Amino acid sequence: MELDSLQVRLNHNETETVLARLDELALEYSEDSVALGKIGSLAADSQFRLGRFFEAAAYYANVLQSVVNLPNLPKAWYRPALGEVRALAKAASFEEAKAKAATLWQTLATKQSEFDKLIENGGGTVVVAQQPVSPKEAATQLGNIFLNEGESTEARHWFEQAIANSSSAYQARLALARLALAANDSINAKAHAEFVLTESTFQAASVAAWPLLIAARVRLGEEAYPATHYQSLIDLARVSVRNRSLVSIVKSLRSFGDPNWKTIADYWLQSDELADEIVAVELAKIVLADEKVNGGDPAVIAMAAHRILHSDKVSPSEVVSSSKTLVRSLLQQGEIQPDFGALADKADRLFGIGAKWDVVHAMALSAAGAGSPELARPLFLSIIDEPGDHGVVRKGKATWALARLESEAGNHLQAASLFLSISEQAEQSAAIKVQALRLWLEELAQTDSDISDDEVITRIDNVFLGIEDPPVLLDIGRQLSLITSPQLDELRQHVYSLAETSAWEEFLLVEQPSRALKKLIHLTRRQFYDFNHTAEIVSQWNSLPVQKRAWLRNEAGIWWEYLSLVFNSLANEGNTSAAEELAVSLLNSDQVTLEGYVWIGTAYANWKIREGNRSAEGLTHFDWIIQEQPTHQQASWGYYWKGLAAWKSGDKTEAAEMGRRLRLCYAGKPSFTWQWILDAVACLLQSSLDPAQANQNFPNVYSLEFYQQSLQVASREMTKF
């Protein structure tokens, strides 16, 4: 039967096609109860993926009823039984889900008893089609179901059942360690993590125990580096487990600022024992990221980048980024001229002509960033002048980068001409065309050229004409929000309204919760950050019924990000009581996850410091967040405020340390405007709040002007303490 291939197609969201084929198979195998059970379970999976959780539960229940009493098949019933529990839990019908879980557990015991009798009465030889599910496996899976839905008490119950039935229930112990950390029970978290390490004798499951052990040790005031366990790992573990554990240990120690991470990484990168190229590349990437974030030695950065490029076991993106880093570092040292041709040829050899031109583009960007426009310009032009019509997107990017280069060199007319040419390219997206027009206007403003508002509006109208796709409209609206001309106000508001209405209607029609949530967060981000339409966000939130909110809820960060934007919108609209009520109810809920606490706690703490005149309470929130999730992007706010508070109190050493840890949260790649500001302030905190010194300590990160602007923001916000 073709169920395996149908499962693959279902995973690729071909739901309707799969359901149609399942109907055909059900008729074909109408006399085969086992086959019908498998077909029915896959049909239930389809309903689950569509977000129809109650319908899925009913499907699973019907399948379960048809297979649970089949003789000599002690495992056939398990999939639909577990699926029913999962669907009910996802539908937030927790009491029914708990009852079904208890029934599953009883059925498991019955099936095991029947199987034992079968073996006992088999006369020495018994042929069985399948063995029962182990209690360890079942209890662990039930625990994960409830944990994923925020039901930590029920999850803990099942994880404890798993370890009561088997000393090797390592996944359950790891889950209990995570729950213990979330409950600030560091002693038990440490005990569970150590048990997995020692009792498994460093088997594969132990890899995930290292971050939990290190976090627990830090909370208990112990040294983060577990020297004894580390040595046992080196002595006892299989090479494959050892290598994966090394990466986990190095990442965890680095996140807590323990310098042993660098000692371990450097040792293994120089060791002949580390034959695993993938692990060597991972360690080199960590060293490289740290050096880049902390304004490290260009020679060390070049060495780490070279180590990555030395391997053929790298991805195209790693070749591109490492080539870019190597070129910049060599140019900064000023001693060795990069071999542009050799780097491009390696990309071509490993991944083809497309990767080659991507590397050329990356190297050109590095040359420009290192202050060598004379090297960058011919590289960009080689891409633009590439023969043929292929690589249109690549040529557009090169034209864009060259326009930026000319702008920074003061050649504003040339830059304007290049941006205008991009806006006229039929292959470019509408959002890119509008952005190019915006930059065309900005470049012309630096010259004596004059341009009429009518021409600007006409050009934008031509781009806008016929576009109905909500995501594109939202992105066009974002670009229009960055054009300050008051003559565009009417057009701007028209686009905002059209984009919001169409995106909201599209969101309401989506039948799969995770896809619907992605649509909603895209809309809400644009409304909050670009359109400043917080009243619309509040109105939309209030219009969502409780059932719809429960349907949308998941463990992904974007759900909690959405709720944080709702909180901020309520506060911005002056409804502070409703904002606080929402934040407190979420933070005190049994269903709030660690990710949820980080997002909601950050939004609430920021508000307390900025608007609520409760800076001490806000910093207390951040103390917890940066302890639990030290490198989460939202934790950067905690380091930001604590760094400003430390500087205000005269503790410049602590302020610099907060700046260092803040930059780790972005791994050298801040994405949003607010992240750029915080990242620049982090550089300033490590440079005595001196923009000139920050520009020297962290070259080619931000302009001197941006450091000065960020200092103004920091100085204003320092008055909160």
Disulfide bonds with the S-S distance in Angstrom:
none
